[in-house]
């Protein structure tokens, strides 16, 4: 069964009234997830081990364009969210439209903010937001050996 894809309002309601009221801990992970690869799956499955509930923020299309440039995303936000929702361990998915997940993190206040191994606990961009409300940061996933950008380049050049 796929995780529900919620609006921010629905997510905040569900987390505050259902999950936290039941005493569950919340982890948050985010990303573009444009062309899903094994690195994404490992990142999200590791993140799901950090708390009872895993919320995944998927960058909206305009946010991806500003971060990754013209021609991205390859897949629209709704389809990317749907694919992410099918990964084991994901509890909820939300599409966010800011250039950074910092605002969403500040209102959601997850117990744990999960980032991939291309970061350290000191270099996570949302670090100050998380620490300000007493959350913690977890670095999860496998070594950053997979990249959608590299994968797309290989596909365009028909490299093997």
TILO-149091 format. One record per atom (N, C-alpha, C, O): residue number from 1; residue in three letters; atom name; x, y, z. Coordinates in steps of 0.001 Angstrom, whole numbers, padded with zeros to 6 digits. Layout:
N
REC|num|residuo|atomo|X|Y|Z
REC|NUM|ALA|CA|X|Y|Z
...
END
This chain:
160
REC|num|residuo|atomo|X|Y|Z
REC|1|UNK|N|000844|-001189|000000
REC|1|UNK|CA|000000|000000|000000
REC|1|UNK|C|000884|001245|000000
REC|1|UNK|O|001787|001376|000827
REC|2|UNK|N|000621|002142|-000918
REC|2|UNK|CA|001405|003374|-001016
REC|2|UNK|C|001079|004340|000117
REC|2|UNK|O|-000044|004378|000620
REC|3|UNK|N|002078|005110|000503
REC|3|UNK|CA|001886|006152|001508
REC|3|UNK|C|001014|007249|000905
REC|3|UNK|O|001109|007518|-000293
REC|4|UNK|N|000166|007888|001714
REC|4|UNK|CA|-000644|008974|001169
REC|4|UNK|C|000204|010199|000809
REC|4|UNK|O|001180|010526|001485
REC|5|UNK|N|-000199|010859|-000272
REC|5|UNK|CA|000415|012124|-000683
REC|5|UNK|C|-000526|013214|-000189
REC|5|UNK|O|-001664|013318|-000647
REC|6|UNK|N|-000049|014015|000739
REC|6|UNK|CA|-000894|015007|001403
REC|6|UNK|C|-000463|016426|001077
REC|6|UNK|O|000684|016667|000699
REC|7|UNK|N|-001387|017359|001226
REC|7|UNK|CA|-001015|018767|001186
REC|7|UNK|C|-000309|019081|002509
REC|7|UNK|O|-000375|018300|003458
REC|8|UNK|N|000354|020212|002558
REC|8|UNK|CA|001025|020590|003802
REC|8|UNK|C|000032|020676|004961
REC|8|UNK|O|000328|020204|006059
REC|9|UNK|N|-001130|021266|004733
REC|9|UNK|CA|-002148|021391|005778
REC|9|UNK|C|-002604|020023|006261
REC|9|UNK|O|-002710|019788|007465
REC|10|UNK|N|-002876|019115|005319
REC|10|UNK|CA|-003295|017757|005686
REC|10|UNK|C|-002198|017041|006469
REC|10|UNK|O|-002471|016346|007448
REC|11|UNK|N|-000959|017219|006027
REC|11|UNK|CA|000167|016578|006694
REC|11|UNK|C|000295|017069|008130
REC|11|UNK|O|000423|016265|009053
REC|12|UNK|N|000262|018370|008322
REC|12|UNK|CA|000407|018927|009672
REC|12|UNK|C|-000717|018431|010574
REC|12|UNK|O|-000485|018116|011741
REC|13|UNK|N|-001921|018360|010042
REC|13|UNK|CA|-003070|017852|010805
REC|13|UNK|C|-002842|016390|011188
REC|13|UNK|O|-003025|016008|012344
REC|14|UNK|N|-002447|015587|010221
REC|14|UNK|CA|-002255|014143|010444
REC|14|UNK|C|-001134|013896|011455
REC|14|UNK|O|-001279|013077|012362
REC|15|UNK|N|-000034|014598|011297
REC|15|UNK|CA|001102|014383|012196
REC|15|UNK|C|000764|014863|013602
REC|15|UNK|O|001025|014161|014579
REC|16|UNK|N|000184|016058|013707
REC|16|UNK|CA|-000121|016619|015027
REC|16|UNK|C|-001218|015839|015750
REC|16|UNK|O|-001092|015530|016935
REC|17|UNK|N|-002276|015528|015039
REC|17|UNK|CA|-003430|014933|015707
REC|17|UNK|C|-003406|013413|015786
REC|17|UNK|O|-003939|012835|016733
REC|18|UNK|N|-002808|012774|014824
REC|18|UNK|CA|-002811|011312|014841
REC|18|UNK|C|-001506|010744|015369
REC|18|UNK|O|-001493|009997|016347
REC|19|UNK|N|-000425|011096|014725
REC|19|UNK|CA|000847|010444|015025
REC|19|UNK|C|001459|010891|016348
REC|19|UNK|O|001821|010055|017175
REC|20|UNK|N|001576|012188|016552
REC|20|UNK|CA|002173|012661|017810
REC|20|UNK|C|001272|012335|018994
REC|20|UNK|O|001759|012008|020077
REC|21|UNK|N|-000036|012424|018792
REC|21|UNK|CA|-000979|012084|019866
REC|21|UNK|C|-000840|010616|020270
REC|21|UNK|O|-001102|010253|021416
REC|22|UNK|N|-000428|009779|019323
REC|22|UNK|CA|-000221|008357|019602
REC|22|UNK|C|001191|008088|020141
REC|22|UNK|O|001563|006936|020365
REC|23|UNK|N|001976|009157|020347
REC|23|UNK|CA|003307|009024|020915
REC|23|UNK|C|004373|008607|019921
REC|23|UNK|O|005454|008172|020318
REC|24|UNK|N|004086|008733|018638
REC|24|UNK|CA|005048|008310|017620
REC|24|UNK|C|006071|009407|017326
REC|24|UNK|O|005774|010597|017425
REC|25|UNK|N|007284|008977|016961
REC|25|UNK|CA|008338|009907|016572
REC|25|UNK|C|008290|010100|015059
REC|25|UNK|O|007859|009219|014314
REC|26|UNK|N|008744|011271|014629
REC|26|UNK|CA|008651|011662|013220
REC|26|UNK|C|010051|011931|012670
REC|26|UNK|O|010845|012650|013276
REC|27|UNK|N|010333|011339|011508
REC|27|UNK|CA|011549|011649|010762
REC|27|UNK|C|011126|012347|009473
REC|27|UNK|O|010036|012108|008954
REC|28|UNK|N|011990|013199|008971
REC|28|UNK|CA|011728|013925|007725
REC|28|UNK|C|012932|013770|006813
REC|28|UNK|O|014076|013917|007245
REC|29|UNK|N|012667|013473|005553
REC|29|UNK|CA|013706|013415|004521
REC|29|UNK|C|013157|014163|003316
REC|29|UNK|O|011942|014275|003159
REC|30|UNK|N|014028|014670|002475
REC|30|UNK|CA|013541|015410|001313
REC|30|UNK|C|014460|015231|000126
REC|30|UNK|O|015605|014797|000256
REC|31|UNK|N|013931|015577|-001033
REC|31|UNK|CA|014730|015519|-002234
REC|31|UNK|C|013907|015764|-003477
REC|31|UNK|O|012692|015948|-003415
REC|32|UNK|N|014589|015762|-004603
REC|32|UNK|CA|013958|015961|-005906
REC|32|UNK|C|013368|014642|-006405
REC|32|UNK|O|012228|014611|-006870
REC|33|UNK|N|014135|013555|-006313
REC|33|UNK|CA|013702|012221|-006725
REC|33|UNK|C|013214|012202|-008171
REC|33|UNK|O|012172|011624|-008478
REC|34|UNK|N|013980|012841|-009051
REC|34|UNK|CA|013571|013016|-010445
REC|34|UNK|C|013575|011716|-011228
REC|34|UNK|O|012551|011330|-011790
REC|35|UNK|N|014691|011050|-011272
REC|35|UNK|CA|014779|009719|-011869
REC|35|UNK|C|015233|008825|-010729
REC|35|UNK|O|016404|008828|-010351
REC|36|UNK|N|014304|008067|-010188
REC|36|UNK|CA|014583|007287|-008988
REC|36|UNK|C|015684|006251|-009245
REC|36|UNK|O|015658|005539|-010248
REC|37|UNK|N|016642|006181|-008330
REC|37|UNK|CA|017710|005196|-008431
REC|37|UNK|C|017953|004573|-007057
REC|37|UNK|O|017363|004994|-006061
REC|38|UNK|N|018815|003581|-007014
REC|38|UNK|CA|019049|002820|-005791
REC|38|UNK|C|019524|003705|-004632
REC|38|UNK|O|019208|003415|-003477
REC|39|UNK|N|020257|004751|-004908
REC|39|UNK|CA|020686|005661|-003851
REC|39|UNK|C|019493|006310|-003150
REC|39|UNK|O|019504|006480|-001931
REC|40|UNK|N|018467|006670|-003920
REC|40|UNK|CA|017250|007236|-003323
REC|40|UNK|C|016569|006215|-002419
REC|40|UNK|O|016171|006535|-001299
REC|41|UNK|N|016438|004996|-002908
REC|41|UNK|CA|015767|003951|-002135
REC|41|UNK|C|016507|003689|-000828
REC|41|UNK|O|015889|003595|000233
REC|42|UNK|N|017813|003572|-000905
REC|42|UNK|CA|018602|003320|000306
REC|42|UNK|C|018516|004481|001289
REC|42|UNK|O|018431|004269|002498
REC|43|UNK|N|018538|005695|000779
REC|43|UNK|CA|018408|006897|001616
REC|43|UNK|C|017079|006877|002374
REC|43|UNK|O|017047|007090|003587
REC|44|UNK|N|015988|006622|001657
REC|44|UNK|CA|014674|006662|002303
REC|44|UNK|C|014459|005473|003231
REC|44|UNK|O|013850|005631|004289
REC|45|UNK|N|014929|004316|002871
REC|45|UNK|CA|014764|003172|003763
REC|45|UNK|C|015599|003338|005029
REC|45|UNK|O|015149|002957|006110
REC|46|UNK|N|016793|003893|004922
REC|46|UNK|CA|017587|004183|006123
REC|46|UNK|C|016910|005261|006966
REC|46|UNK|O|016872|005158|008192
REC|47|UNK|N|016384|006282|006322
REC|47|UNK|CA|015689|007353|007051
REC|47|UNK|C|014502|006801|007831
REC|47|UNK|O|014212|007265|008934
REC|48|UNK|N|013822|005821|007269
REC|48|UNK|CA|012637|005258|007936
REC|48|UNK|C|012994|004545|009235
REC|48|UNK|O|012122|004320|010074
REC|49|UNK|N|014253|004190|009410
REC|49|UNK|CA|014688|003512|010636
REC|49|UNK|C|014952|004484|011784
REC|49|UNK|O|015168|004065|012921
REC|50|UNK|N|014935|005778|011483
REC|50|UNK|CA|015265|006799|012484
REC|50|UNK|C|014095|007183|013384
REC|50|UNK|O|014297|007812|014423
REC|51|UNK|N|012877|006814|012999
REC|51|UNK|CA|011689|007196|013777
REC|51|UNK|C|010542|006255|013416
REC|51|UNK|O|010675|005404|012537
REC|52|UNK|N|009426|006420|014098
REC|52|UNK|CA|008252|005584|013827
REC|52|UNK|C|007613|005922|012485
REC|52|UNK|O|007113|005043|011784
REC|53|UNK|N|007635|007202|012139
REC|53|UNK|CA|006962|007710|010942
REC|53|UNK|C|007983|008452|010089
REC|53|UNK|O|008777|009237|010606
REC|54|UNK|N|007962|008200|008773
REC|54|UNK|CA|008830|008942|007856
REC|54|UNK|C|007981|009789|006921
REC|54|UNK|O|007150|009278|006170
REC|55|UNK|N|008207|011083|006984
REC|55|UNK|CA|007593|012039|006067
REC|55|UNK|C|008646|012401|005026
REC|55|UNK|O|009779|012733|005374
REC|56|UNK|N|008273|012337|003753
REC|56|UNK|CA|009204|012702|002692
REC|56|UNK|C|008682|013926|001957
REC|56|UNK|O|007564|013929|001442
REC|57|UNK|N|009505|014958|001917
REC|57|UNK|CA|009203|016163|001158
REC|57|UNK|C|009804|016050|-000231
REC|57|UNK|O|011002|015813|-000382
REC|58|UNK|N|008964|016221|-001245
REC|58|UNK|CA|009404|016177|-002637
REC|58|UNK|C|009362|017597|-003194
REC|58|UNK|O|008331|018266|-003121
REC|59|UNK|N|010483|018055|-003750
REC|59|UNK|CA|010533|019396|-004329
REC|59|UNK|C|009528|019532|-005469
REC|59|UNK|O|009451|018665|-006339
REC|60|UNK|N|008760|020619|-005463
REC|60|UNK|CA|007849|020919|-006568
REC|60|UNK|C|008629|021255|-007832
REC|60|UNK|O|009828|021530|-007782
REC|61|UNK|N|007935|021228|-008962
REC|61|UNK|CA|008582|021409|-010263
REC|61|UNK|C|009361|022717|-010387
REC|61|UNK|O|010499|022709|-010857
REC|62|UNK|N|008773|023831|-009977
REC|62|UNK|CA|009474|025125|-010092
REC|62|UNK|C|010729|025145|-009230
REC|62|UNK|O|011763|025673|-009639
REC|63|UNK|N|010634|024574|-008051
REC|63|UNK|CA|011781|024484|-007154
REC|63|UNK|C|012905|023678|-007810
REC|63|UNK|O|014075|024051|-007720
REC|64|UNK|N|012548|022574|-008468
REC|64|UNK|CA|013556|021741|-009147
REC|64|UNK|C|014215|022526|-010272
REC|64|UNK|O|015436|022484|-010424
REC|65|UNK|N|013418|023242|-011063
REC|65|UNK|CA|013981|024036|-012165
REC|65|UNK|C|015002|025047|-011650
REC|65|UNK|O|016063|025235|-012244
REC|66|UNK|N|014663|025696|-010532
REC|66|UNK|CA|015602|026697|-010000
REC|66|UNK|C|016861|026045|-009432
REC|66|UNK|O|017938|026639|-009478
REC|67|UNK|N|016736|024845|-008905
REC|67|UNK|CA|017898|024150|-008331
REC|67|UNK|C|018745|023427|-009373
REC|67|UNK|O|019974|023430|-009294
REC|68|UNK|N|018082|022807|-010353
REC|68|UNK|CA|018776|021908|-011284
REC|68|UNK|C|018936|022465|-012690
REC|68|UNK|O|019742|021952|-013467
REC|69|UNK|N|018175|023514|-013033
REC|69|UNK|CA|018313|024116|-014349
REC|69|UNK|C|017256|023675|-015343
REC|69|UNK|O|016390|022852|-015045
REC|70|UNK|N|017354|024241|-016519
REC|70|UNK|CA|016405|023971|-017597
REC|70|UNK|C|016422|022493|-017967
REC|70|UNK|O|017473|021852|-017948
REC|71|UNK|N|015272|021967|-018298
REC|71|UNK|CA|015163|020562|-018656
REC|71|UNK|C|014900|019638|-017481
REC|71|UNK|O|014730|018432|-017663
REC|72|UNK|N|014867|020184|-016296
REC|72|UNK|CA|014571|019407|-015101
REC|72|UNK|C|013358|020037|-014425
REC|72|UNK|O|013217|021259|-014472
REC|73|UNK|N|012517|019295|-013828
REC|73|UNK|CA|012597|017852|-013690
REC|73|UNK|C|012177|017132|-014975
REC|73|UNK|O|011486|017692|-015827
REC|74|UNK|N|012602|015910|-015084
REC|74|UNK|CA|012199|015066|-016205
REC|74|UNK|C|010774|014572|-015962
REC|74|UNK|O|009978|014460|-016895
REC|75|UNK|N|010469|014283|-014719
REC|75|UNK|CA|009160|013764|-014316
REC|75|UNK|C|008462|014811|-013459
REC|75|UNK|O|009101|015456|-012627
REC|76|UNK|N|007155|014988|-013652
REC|76|UNK|CA|006449|016035|-012901
REC|76|UNK|C|006310|015683|-011417
REC|76|UNK|O|006451|014528|-011017
REC|77|UNK|N|006033|016697|-010628
REC|77|UNK|CA|006015|016569|-009167
REC|77|UNK|C|005044|015502|-008665
REC|77|UNK|O|005359|014764|-007732
REC|78|UNK|N|003893|015421|-009266
REC|78|UNK|CA|002884|014451|-008810
REC|78|UNK|C|003364|013013|-009047
REC|78|UNK|O|003199|012149|-008187
REC|79|UNK|N|003952|012768|-010212
REC|79|UNK|CA|004455|011429|-010513
REC|79|UNK|C|005658|011079|-009635
REC|79|UNK|O|005786|009940|-009186
REC|80|UNK|N|006539|012055|-009388
REC|80|UNK|CA|007675|011806|-008503
REC|80|UNK|C|007194|011472|-007104
REC|80|UNK|O|007727|010569|-006459
REC|81|UNK|N|006186|012198|-006631
REC|81|UNK|CA|005620|011938|-005300
REC|81|UNK|C|004993|010543|-005243
REC|81|UNK|O|005124|009840|-004240
REC|82|UNK|N|004327|010154|-006300
REC|82|UNK|CA|003687|008837|-006332
REC|82|UNK|C|004728|007712|-006275
REC|82|UNK|O|004539|006724|-005565
REC|83|UNK|N|005809|007862|-007012
REC|83|UNK|CA|006868|006848|-006985
REC|83|UNK|C|007480|006772|-005588
REC|83|UNK|O|007687|005677|-005064
REC|84|UNK|N|007769|007910|-004986
REC|84|UNK|CA|008340|007934|-003629
REC|84|UNK|C|007366|007284|-002642
REC|84|UNK|O|007791|006574|-001730
REC|85|UNK|N|006083|007517|-002818
REC|85|UNK|CA|005085|006970|-001889
REC|85|UNK|C|005043|005449|-001903
REC|85|UNK|O|004525|004837|-000968
REC|86|UNK|N|005579|004832|-002949
REC|86|UNK|CA|005567|003375|-003066
REC|86|UNK|C|006774|002705|-002411
REC|86|UNK|O|006842|001477|-002352
REC|87|UNK|N|007723|003496|-001920
REC|87|UNK|CA|008925|002926|-001298
REC|87|UNK|C|008600|002479|000124
REC|87|UNK|O|008018|003226|000911
REC|88|UNK|N|008987|001250|000433
REC|88|UNK|CA|008751|000684|001763
REC|88|UNK|C|009396|001582|002820
REC|88|UNK|O|010546|001997|002675
REC|89|UNK|N|008653|001873|003872
REC|89|UNK|CA|009161|002694|004965
REC|89|UNK|C|008679|004131|004929
REC|89|UNK|O|008740|004831|005940
REC|90|UNK|N|008198|004580|003772
REC|90|UNK|CA|007682|005948|003650
REC|90|UNK|C|006251|005968|004193
REC|90|UNK|O|005414|005167|003777
REC|91|UNK|N|005975|006883|005121
REC|91|UNK|CA|004641|006975|005740
REC|91|UNK|C|003760|008014|005075
REC|91|UNK|O|002574|007773|004849
REC|92|UNK|N|004335|009177|004757
REC|92|UNK|CA|003602|010275|004130
REC|92|UNK|C|004523|010988|003156
REC|92|UNK|O|005737|011044|003351
REC|93|UNK|N|003925|011530|002104
REC|93|UNK|CA|004664|012336|001140
REC|93|UNK|C|003965|013681|001027
REC|93|UNK|O|002737|013763|001034
REC|94|UNK|N|004765|014730|000924
REC|94|UNK|CA|004248|016073|000717
REC|94|UNK|C|005112|016758|-000338
REC|94|UNK|O|006337|016632|-000326
REC|95|UNK|N|004473|017478|-001242
REC|95|UNK|CA|005196|018261|-002245
REC|95|UNK|C|005359|019662|-001676
REC|95|UNK|O|004387|020282|-001244
REC|96|UNK|N|006598|020160|-001676
REC|96|UNK|CA|006806|021530|-001192
REC|96|UNK|C|007381|022375|-002322
REC|96|UNK|O|008089|021876|-003197
REC|97|UNK|N|007062|023654|-002282
REC|97|UNK|CA|007383|024529|-003409
REC|97|UNK|C|008461|025562|-003110
REC|97|UNK|O|008824|026348|-003985
REC|98|UNK|N|008972|025567|-001890
REC|98|UNK|CA|010060|026473|-001534
REC|98|UNK|C|011369|025931|-002110
REC|98|UNK|O|011453|024756|-002469
REC|99|UNK|N|012372|026776|-002195
REC|99|UNK|CA|013672|026311|-002699
REC|99|UNK|C|014383|025420|-001683
REC|99|UNK|O|015286|024662|-002038
REC|100|UNK|N|013976|025513|-000441
REC|100|UNK|CA|014564|024738|000651
REC|100|UNK|C|013423|024172|001497
REC|100|UNK|O|012345|024765|001546
REC|101|UNK|N|013641|023037|002164
REC|101|UNK|CA|012606|022506|003048
REC|101|UNK|C|012582|023163|004434
REC|101|UNK|O|011823|022734|005303
REC|102|UNK|N|013393|024186|004647
REC|102|UNK|CA|013547|024781|005986
REC|102|UNK|C|012227|025256|006587
REC|102|UNK|O|011952|024990|007757
REC|103|UNK|N|011410|025952|005806
REC|103|UNK|CA|010130|026451|006334
REC|103|UNK|C|009227|025288|006744
REC|103|UNK|O|008621|025312|007816
REC|104|UNK|N|009142|024270|005883
REC|104|UNK|CA|008316|023096|006186
REC|104|UNK|C|008824|022386|007438
REC|104|UNK|O|008032|021978|008287
REC|105|UNK|N|010120|022241|007551
REC|105|UNK|CA|010708|021619|008738
REC|105|UNK|C|010365|022425|009988
REC|105|UNK|O|010052|021848|011030
REC|106|UNK|N|010421|023745|009892
REC|106|UNK|CA|010128|024610|011047
REC|106|UNK|C|008695|024440|011537
REC|106|UNK|O|008445|024528|012739
REC|107|UNK|N|007754|024199|010633
REC|107|UNK|CA|006366|024022|011074
REC|107|UNK|C|006050|022574|011440
REC|107|UNK|O|005239|022325|012332
REC|108|UNK|N|006676|021628|010768
REC|108|UNK|CA|006447|020204|011053
REC|108|UNK|C|007165|019768|012331
REC|108|UNK|O|006651|018955|013098
REC|109|UNK|N|008360|020320|012546
REC|109|UNK|CA|009196|019999|013709
REC|109|UNK|C|009400|018490|013884
REC|109|UNK|O|009046|017927|014920
REC|110|UNK|N|009970|017844|012866
REC|110|UNK|CA|010232|016408|013026
REC|110|UNK|C|011275|016156|014108
REC|110|UNK|O|012150|016989|014346
REC|111|UNK|N|011175|015022|014748
REC|111|UNK|CA|012163|014665|015766
REC|111|UNK|C|013548|014512|015144
REC|111|UNK|O|014563|014829|015764
REC|112|UNK|N|013568|014017|013899
REC|112|UNK|CA|014826|013761|013203
REC|112|UNK|C|014732|014284|011767
REC|112|UNK|O|013771|014003|011052
REC|113|UNK|N|015735|015038|011369
REC|113|UNK|CA|015843|015481|009972
REC|113|UNK|C|016948|014652|009333
REC|113|UNK|O|018099|014709|009765
REC|114|UNK|N|016602|013883|008309
REC|114|UNK|CA|017543|012963|007671
REC|114|UNK|C|018086|013550|006375
REC|114|UNK|O|017333|014041|005535
REC|115|UNK|N|019390|013491|006231
REC|115|UNK|CA|020050|013935|005000
REC|115|UNK|C|020981|012838|004526
REC|115|UNK|O|021385|011969|005299
REC|116|UNK|N|021315|012889|003250
REC|116|UNK|CA|022177|011895|002641
REC|116|UNK|C|023638|012082|003004
REC|116|UNK|O|024022|013067|003634
REC|117|UNK|N|024437|011120|002594
REC|117|UNK|CA|025847|011083|002978
REC|117|UNK|C|026710|012108|002260
REC|117|UNK|O|027918|012169|002493
REC|118|UNK|N|026112|012913|001394
REC|118|UNK|CA|026878|014018|000811
REC|118|UNK|C|026930|015199|001783
REC|118|UNK|O|027509|016239|001470
REC|119|UNK|N|026327|015036|002958
REC|119|UNK|CA|026364|016042|004022
REC|119|UNK|C|027026|015447|005255
REC|119|UNK|O|027195|014233|005371
REC|120|UNK|N|027391|016327|006165
REC|120|UNK|CA|027749|015927|007528
REC|120|UNK|C|026744|016653|008423
REC|120|UNK|O|026037|017552|007970
REC|121|UNK|N|026689|016262|009675
REC|121|UNK|CA|025749|016918|010594
REC|121|UNK|C|025995|018431|010655
REC|121|UNK|O|025067|019198|010909
REC|122|UNK|N|027223|018855|010427
REC|122|UNK|CA|027554|020279|010476
REC|122|UNK|C|027261|021026|009183
REC|122|UNK|O|027167|022254|009197
REC|123|UNK|N|027114|020317|008063
REC|123|UNK|CA|026894|020999|006780
REC|123|UNK|C|025451|020940|006284
REC|123|UNK|O|025151|021469|005214
REC|124|UNK|N|024566|020316|007027
REC|124|UNK|CA|023155|020255|006626
REC|124|UNK|C|022607|021681|006588
REC|124|UNK|O|022656|022381|007599
REC|125|UNK|N|022085|022124|005441
REC|125|UNK|CA|021626|023514|005322
REC|125|UNK|C|020534|023896|006321
REC|125|UNK|O|020449|025055|006728
REC|126|UNK|N|019707|022944|006716
REC|126|UNK|CA|018594|023224|007632
REC|126|UNK|C|018974|023005|009097
REC|126|UNK|O|018110|022999|009974
REC|127|UNK|N|020231|022831|009348
REC|127|UNK|CA|020753|022498|010686
REC|127|UNK|C|020243|023439|011778
REC|127|UNK|O|019744|022987|012808
REC|128|UNK|N|020368|024727|011554
REC|128|UNK|CA|019977|025703|012588
REC|128|UNK|C|018475|025632|012890
REC|128|UNK|O|018062|025760|014043
REC|129|UNK|N|017679|025430|011869
REC|129|UNK|CA|016222|025316|012053
REC|129|UNK|C|015916|024113|012940
REC|129|UNK|O|015129|024218|013881
REC|130|UNK|N|016531|022979|012644
REC|130|UNK|CA|016294|021740|013387
REC|130|UNK|C|016751|021880|014835
REC|130|UNK|O|016025|021507|015756
REC|131|UNK|N|017939|022411|015036
REC|131|UNK|CA|018469|022552|016394
REC|131|UNK|C|017664|023555|017213
REC|131|UNK|O|017561|023415|018432
REC|132|UNK|N|017091|024566|016559
REC|132|UNK|CA|016329|025604|017262
REC|132|UNK|C|015113|025042|017997
REC|132|UNK|O|014752|025557|019055
REC|133|UNK|N|014479|024009|017469
REC|133|UNK|CA|013319|023436|018167
REC|133|UNK|C|013678|022148|018920
REC|133|UNK|O|012800|021493|019481
REC|134|UNK|N|014958|021789|018932
REC|134|UNK|CA|015388|020626|019709
REC|134|UNK|C|015408|019314|018952
REC|134|UNK|O|015497|018249|019563
REC|135|UNK|N|015325|019372|017625
REC|135|UNK|CA|015398|018156|016820
REC|135|UNK|C|016832|017699|016647
REC|135|UNK|O|017772|018378|017060
REC|136|UNK|N|016985|016537|016031
REC|136|UNK|CA|018330|016046|015744
REC|136|UNK|C|018477|015756|014260
REC|136|UNK|O|017492|015623|013534
REC|137|UNK|N|019721|015662|013827
REC|137|UNK|CA|020044|015411|012425
REC|137|UNK|C|020657|014023|012323
REC|137|UNK|O|021489|013638|013144
REC|138|UNK|N|020235|013276|011305
REC|138|UNK|CA|020818|011957|011041
REC|138|UNK|C|021305|011927|009602
REC|138|UNK|O|020592|012337|008686
REC|139|UNK|N|022515|011442|009410
REC|139|UNK|CA|023053|011247|008062
REC|139|UNK|C|022797|009777|007719
REC|139|UNK|O|023253|008877|008423
REC|140|UNK|N|022064|009549|006633
REC|140|UNK|CA|021616|008196|006295
REC|140|UNK|C|021862|007873|004821
REC|140|UNK|O|022123|008759|004006
REC|141|UNK|N|021772|006599|004508
REC|141|UNK|CA|021927|006162|003132
REC|141|UNK|C|023322|005645|002871
REC|141|UNK|O|024174|005609|003759
REC|142|UNK|N|023532|005246|001634
REC|142|UNK|CA|024842|004726|001258
REC|142|UNK|C|025722|005864|000766
REC|142|UNK|O|025247|006988|000601
REC|143|UNK|N|027006|005582|000530
REC|143|UNK|CA|027875|006645|000011
REC|143|UNK|C|027296|007240|-001270
REC|143|UNK|O|026683|006530|-002066
REC|144|UNK|N|027485|008511|-001461
REC|144|UNK|CA|026906|009231|-002602
REC|144|UNK|C|027613|008809|-003890
REC|144|UNK|O|028457|009533|-004417
REC|145|UNK|N|027253|007630|-004380
REC|145|UNK|CA|027849|007100|-005608
REC|145|UNK|C|026842|007088|-006756
REC|145|UNK|O|027152|006646|-007862
REC|146|UNK|N|025643|007577|-006481
REC|146|UNK|CA|024576|007570|-007479
REC|146|UNK|C|024086|009003|-007650
REC|146|UNK|O|023970|009749|-006678
REC|147|UNK|N|023803|009375|-008879
REC|147|UNK|CA|023367|010735|-009151
REC|147|UNK|C|022421|010742|-010339
REC|147|UNK|O|022720|010172|-011389
REC|148|UNK|N|021282|011388|-010165
REC|148|UNK|CA|020343|011515|-011281
REC|148|UNK|C|020985|012286|-012421
REC|148|UNK|O|020805|011936|-013588
REC|149|UNK|N|021734|013338|-012092
REC|149|UNK|CA|022389|014144|-013126
REC|149|UNK|C|023333|013287|-013968
REC|149|UNK|O|023324|013382|-015195
REC|150|UNK|N|024138|012460|-013325
REC|150|UNK|CA|025066|011578|-014047
REC|150|UNK|C|024287|010541|-014847
REC|150|UNK|O|024630|010237|-015990
REC|151|UNK|N|023244|010007|-014238
REC|151|UNK|CA|022409|009018|-014923
REC|151|UNK|C|021775|009608|-016186
REC|151|UNK|O|021764|008961|-017233
REC|152|UNK|N|021256|010815|-016091
REC|152|UNK|CA|020660|011469|-017261
REC|152|UNK|C|021699|011744|-018335
REC|152|UNK|O|021430|011584|-019526
REC|153|UNK|N|022890|012159|-017909
REC|153|UNK|CA|023971|012400|-018866
REC|153|UNK|C|024311|011111|-019620
REC|153|UNK|O|024479|011127|-020840
REC|154|UNK|N|024408|010016|-018904
REC|154|UNK|CA|024688|008725|-019533
REC|154|UNK|C|023578|008345|-020508
REC|154|UNK|O|023849|007846|-021599
REC|155|UNK|N|022345|008579|-020118
REC|155|UNK|CA|021215|008230|-020984
REC|155|UNK|C|021227|009069|-022259
REC|155|UNK|O|020953|008562|-023346
REC|156|UNK|N|021541|010342|-022120
REC|156|UNK|CA|021563|011233|-023292
REC|156|UNK|C|022680|010859|-024245
REC|156|UNK|O|022541|010993|-025460
REC|157|UNK|N|023790|010389|-023689
REC|157|UNK|CA|024938|010005|-024508
REC|157|UNK|C|024941|008522|-024848
REC|157|UNK|O|025850|008025|-025511
REC|158|UNK|N|023908|007824|-024383
REC|158|UNK|CA|023777|006388|-024601
REC|158|UNK|C|025044|005661|-024147
REC|158|UNK|O|025532|004751|-024816
REC|159|UNK|N|025571|006096|-022972
REC|159|UNK|CA|026755|005452|-022397
REC|159|UNK|C|026321|004225|-021604
REC|159|UNK|O|025208|004159|-021083
REC|160|UNK|N|027215|003271|-021529
REC|160|UNK|CA|026914|002073|-020752
REC|160|UNK|C|027926|001886|-019662
REC|160|UNK|O|027840|000925|-018897
END
